[in-house]
Amino acid sequence: MKSLLNWQIYALGSAFFAGLTVLFGKIGVMNINSNLATFIRTLVIIAMIAVILYCRNEWQRPQVIDAKTWVFLVLSGLATGLSWLCYYRAIQIGPISKVAPVDKLSVALAIIFGIIFLGEKLTWQVILGSGLVILGAVIICLV
C-alpha cells in the first residue's frame, strides 16, 4: 500500500478533529445558547489561527490579496458561519448519532459542487462512495 499523501494526512486529521468537535460541542451547548456557543468557539479559532500565522510568519497585508480571493473567502466565511450556527443548534437539540451523519451529507454536496462548478471528474468510485454516504445518513436517520 502506498504511503499516505500530505492531503490524506490532513484530511484524516480533519475527520479526527471534526469528531472531537461534535463531542466537545455537544457537551459545551448543554447549558448555553447555541449561538453564543458558536461565537465563543469562533473567538477561540481566531486566536488559534492568529498564533499559527504569527509563529509561522505567514501574515500578509490585506491589500496584497486580490479581489476575487477576498470575495470567495468572504462567501466561504459566511457559509461556514451559517453551517456552524445550524450545526450547534442541531447538536444542542438532537443526538450526535443522527446529527453528524446528516451533516456529513456535505460530502456528497461538495462532490456535486466540485463536478458542476470546478469540472472535477465523476468516476464510479466517486458515485459509489457518495452514494454510500447518502445511504448511511438515510439508514441512521430512519432508525
C-alpha positions, 0 to 999 in steps of 0.5 A, spaced: 500 500 500 502 506 498 504 511 503 499 516 505 499 523 501 500 530 505 492 531 503 490 524 506 494 526 512 490 532 513 484 530 511 484 524 516 486 529 521 480 533 519 475 527 520 479 526 527 478 533 529 471 534 526 469 528 531 472 531 537 468 537 535 461 534 535 463 531 542 466 537 545 460 541 542 455 537 544 457 537 551 459 545 551 451 547 548 448 543 554 447 549 558 448 555 553 445 558 547 447 555 541 449 561 538 453 564 543 456 557 543 458 558 536 461 565 537 465 563 543 468 557 539 469 562 533 473 567 538 477 561 540 479 559 532 481 566 531 486 566 536 488 559 534 489 561 527 492 568 529 498 564 533 499 559 527 500 565 522 504 569 527 509 563 529 509 561 522 510 568 519 505 567 514 501 574 515 500 578 509 497 585 508 490 585 506 491 589 500 496 584 497 490 579 496 486 580 490 479 581 489 476 575 487 480 571 493 477 576 498 470 575 495 470 567 495 473 567 502 468 572 504 462 567 501 466 561 504 466 565 511 459 566 511 457 559 509 461 556 514 458 561 519 451 559 517 453 551 517 456 552 524 450 556 527 445 550 524 450 545 526 450 547 534 443 548 534 442 541 531 447 538 536 444 542 542 437 539 540 438 532 537 443 526 538 450 526 535 448 519 532 443 522 527 446 529 527 453 528 524 451 523 519 446 528 516 451 533 516 456 529 513 451 529 507 456 535 505 460 530 502 456 528 497 454 536 496 461 538 495 462 532 490 456 535 486 459 542 487 466 540 485 463 536 478 458 542 476 462 548 478 470 546 478 469 540 472 472 535 477 471 528 474 465 523 476 468 516 476 464 510 479 468 510 485 466 517 486 458 515 485 459 509 489 462 512 495 457 518 495 452 514 494 454 510 500 454 516 504 447 518 502 445 511 504 448 511 511 445 518 513 438 515 510 439 508 514 441 512 521 436 517 520 430 512 519 432 508 525 
